[in-house]
Amino acid sequence: MLPFSEACERNKQPILETLRSLLDRHRYVVEIGAGTGQHAVHFARGLPHLEWQSTDRAEYLPGIAARAAAEGPPNLREPIELDVMQLDWPSFPAADAVYSANTLHIMSWREVEAFFRGVGRILGKGGVLVVYGPFRYGGSFTSASNAAFDRSLRVRDPASGIRDFEAVNALAAAQSLELLADHAMPANNQLLTWVRNP
């Protein structure tokens, strides 16, 4: 049986509709934290002009590969191993976009910092970083359900939790990434997009 996420199934089409305009001029996307592979398959199919490279930690690769083999279009590449805490990330010389969904709130803050440093290394001038998930603004949650979700995350792992937009944006700025768009998405999520400046 293929790995499955109900949340991915619900949000994949709304995200795709926004990605169509964000990635219309891009050619090679690296997805960090592909999880079940549902987004990778759906977005590669819906954006056939792109090469989609999914990545994740080693334990998730068999499920992602199985889904790609069963459902993936030709522009979906074989998944490769990537842990954001690796000192040396794989080389992605053609990468002009990075995508990640529902990852920053399950990472520790050290991992979030490593995520942005790594993106800064692989993304060239004019490249974009697109991150989907819940965020706090001005120290406040955008909904009561997000506050409850944050509490549940911290019970499971005190190092995790919904991140402050301002803190995340500062990490992006340190990598010469400028906020391009902040799209409100269903279920109190955001789709944040940064562009890499010279």
C-alpha positions, 0 to 999 in steps of 0.5 A: 500500500502506498503512503497516504496523507489526507491533508496532502490530498485536500490541499494539493489542488489549491496549491497547484493553482497558485504554483501555476503562476509562481513557477510558470518561468521555472524549469527545475524544482527541488522539493524538500520533505516530499513525505508521501510523494502525493504533492510530487506526483500531482504537481509534476503532472499539473506542471509538465514544463517542470522537472520535479526532483523530490527529496526526503530522509532515507526512511521516506524514499521507498514510499515516495519511489513506489508512488512515483513508479505507480503514478508519476509522469515522465518529468518526475525524477527518482527521489533522492536522500536529503536531510537538511542537517547534512553539511553537504547537500546533493548538487542541484546545478539546474535548480531554479526553484525549491518547494517545501510543504508542512515541514518547518513546523515539524522541524526544530529551529536548528533544522529550520536554520539549516533548511534556509542555509541549504536553500541559499547554497543551491538556489541561484539568482532569480530562483524562488523558494516556495513554502507552504504551511501555517505561520504566526504573525506578530506573535499571534496565531491566525486561528484558534485551530492553529493555536491548538495544532501548535500545542499538539505539536509541542506535546509530541516534540517540544522543539517543533511548533508553528513558526513566526513569519518574521523570524522565518523571513529574517532567515530568508533575508540572510540568504538574499531571499526577498519576499515576493508573495504571501498567499492565504490558503485554505485551512489557515495555511500560507504559501510564502514565496521568496526570490533570490536576489544577486 
